[in-house]
Amino acid sequence: MRMMLNHHLKTLIVAVALVVTFNTAARGQTPTPEPGKRLTEEQELKALDLSWHVAVAARDEAALGRLLADDYNLNLDGVRTLTKTQEIEAVKASDPLFAFGAFKLGEVTVRIEGERAIVSGVLTTRPDGGDKNSRRRYFYTRTFVNRDGRRQILEARLLSLYADAR
């Protein structure tokens, strides 16, 4: 069963990595690796980070279950903390925080520190059913660790940015 889950997660990561590679290459943000070359560790982490956003937007509980470590926690504006189970339930229940519909990532950076990696950036969302001007912006950090031969998210922080996102 574990091998099957690892295979599904690897397939998801590769698919997301390809989408990110082709999408960002089209916009000129990240060079496309030469055919036959593997993605860099930074590119893989960016793809894995993107897969969290895609899973939340799609309300994919199974993907979130694979991405989040069992001891995961999310800190929201330094006020509220969610565990893995609580975050998955909030996504499932379409909690307004996670019902962000269309989204855009900006200023994404990766810092690798041995077995840990920290990905941070700015998330701009347009809530489901919201008009073009009802955008929300967040600064986020996500810490990845190696567990059972794959990367999982150990902790995340989300800080609301109240500046106009237009």
HELIX and SHEET records of a PDB file:
HELIX    1   1 ARG A    2  ARG A   27  1                                  26    
HELIX    2   2 GLU A   41  ALA A   57  1                                  17    
HELIX    3   3 GLU A   61  LEU A   67  1                                   7    
HELIX    4   4 LYS A   84  LYS A   92  1                                   9    
SHEET    1   A 6 ARG A  80  THR A  83  0                                        
SHEET    2   A 6 LEU A  68  LEU A  76 -1                                        
SHEET    3   A 6 ARG A 150  LEU A 161  1                                        
SHEET    4   A 6 ARG A 136  ARG A 147 -1                                        
SHEET    5   A 6 ARG A 116  ARG A 126 -1                                        
SHEET    6   A 6 ALA A 102  GLU A 113 -1                                        
END                                                                             
